[in-house]
């Protein structure tokens, strides 16, 4: 059984996929009513499941007439894919963002389930036993190396 966060995530992803421009604009209050939850629950889903590391850009405008714009970052051109991903990762990346990026690569079938499991294991904070910020920097280097190795033509 899915929890409310999973349901909100699935709903928003479906809207984005059905959109011709890979972007949607929704109102936080409308989503809260639809899912019978508080607006902070919507914020939680947006923060934890729609970050750049998960392949999305979220823009929020508060107040009357405010909206949330969710844009899916395209990963559809293999020639630019490695460069885009390396730029997206940057010099450091948190574990949650790394896992989100791996999840997106798996969902879009750029990597296999086996590759995803190996990548998750390599970037796990329990394995990378160094302090922050070095851990996030090491994770970024490892993730970039794996992406280059797997996606190189």
CORBELJO-V505723 format. One record per backbone hydrogen bond with DSSP energy under -1.0 kcal/mol. CO is the residue of the C=O (numbers start at 1). NH is the residue of the N-H. E is the energy in kcal/mol with one decimal. If there is no record, write none. Layout:
co/nh/e
CO/NH/E
CO/NH/E
//
This chain:
co/nh/e
3/7/-2.1
4/8/-2.4
5/9/-2.5
6/10/-2.7
7/11/-2.3
8/12/-2.6
9/13/-2.7
10/14/-2.1
11/15/-2.1
12/16/-2.3
13/17/-2.6
14/18/-2.1
22/72/-2.8
24/70/-2.4
26/68/-3.1
27/31/-2.2
28/32/-2.4
29/33/-2.2
30/34/-2.6
31/35/-2.3
32/37/-2.4
38/41/-1.7
39/43/-2.1
40/44/-2.2
41/45/-2.0
42/46/-2.5
43/47/-2.6
44/48/-2.6
45/49/-2.3
46/50/-1.2
51/56/-2.2
52/55/-1.4
55/73/-2.9
57/71/-2.9
59/69/-3.3
61/67/-1.0
63/66/-2.4
67/61/-3.0
68/26/-2.6
69/59/-2.7
70/24/-2.1
71/57/-2.8
77/80/-1.1
77/81/-1.1
80/84/-2.8
81/85/-2.8
82/86/-2.5
83/87/-2.4
84/88/-2.4
85/89/-2.5
86/90/-2.2
94/98/-2.4
95/99/-2.7
96/100/-2.0
97/101/-2.2
98/102/-2.4
99/103/-2.4
100/104/-2.2
101/105/-2.4
102/106/-2.1
103/107/-2.8
104/108/-2.3
105/110/-2.9
105/111/-1.1
106/109/-1.6
112/116/-2.4
113/117/-2.3
114/118/-2.2
115/119/-2.6
116/120/-2.7
117/121/-2.2
118/122/-2.1
119/123/-1.6
124/127/-1.3
124/128/-2.1
127/129/-1.7
128/130/-1.9
131/135/-1.7
133/137/-1.8
134/138/-2.8
135/139/-2.6
136/93/-1.6
136/140/-1.7
137/141/-2.1
138/142/-2.6
139/143/-2.7
140/144/-2.6
141/145/-2.2
142/146/-2.4
143/147/-2.4
144/148/-2.7
145/149/-2.2
146/150/-2.7
147/151/-2.8
148/152/-1.3
//
